[in-house]
Amino acid sequence: MKNKLQFDFTVDKTAKTVFINKAFAAELSVVWDAFTQQEILDKWWAPKPWASKTKYMNFEVGGKRFYAMVSPEGQEHWSIQEFTSISSKTNFKMLNSFADKDENPELPGSQWEYHFSEQNGITTVKITIYNESLARLEKMIEMGFQGGFTMTLNYLEALLTTVS
């Protein structure tokens, strides 16, 4: 018997913001680790058949994750995430920018904010993605962000059932 867990994905072009709420049938510490540990992120942070490849990650304020989405043919799309605020197992914020393989960011970027909460063994992650420009938000949408990110969150949900 599987309960339908909350999942909302809203794009507000006027506010240049994406709002995502996703519930997982897992303890908060397990979900937190899935969003903050490189080796777990690389298992789910890409829509199949693409893969996530992290070159390095330092999860601390001022630290960065430099990673690529890699196609089955080996094509790489790089991004930089810079962590700007961390409150352990509660929330974190980061700046996200597309980049080239040499770590040169493509600006403007977006500001991501994650909030984690748990009730009765269900952990909810609320993600707010503010884009500095409407053009960047539209580029994300054009690239299939909603479908791709929905897919990756579903992979995470499946992954969590194997570790919870």
Secondary structure, DSSP 4 states (H G I P E B T S, - for coil): --PPPPEEEEEETTTTEEEEEEEESS-HHHHHHHHH-HHHHHHHSS-TT-EEEEEEE--STT-EEEEEEE-TT--EEEEEEEEEEEETTTEEEEEEEEE-TT--EEEEEEEEEEEEEEETTEEEEEEEEEESSHHHHHHHHHTTHHHHHHHHHHHHHHHHHHH-
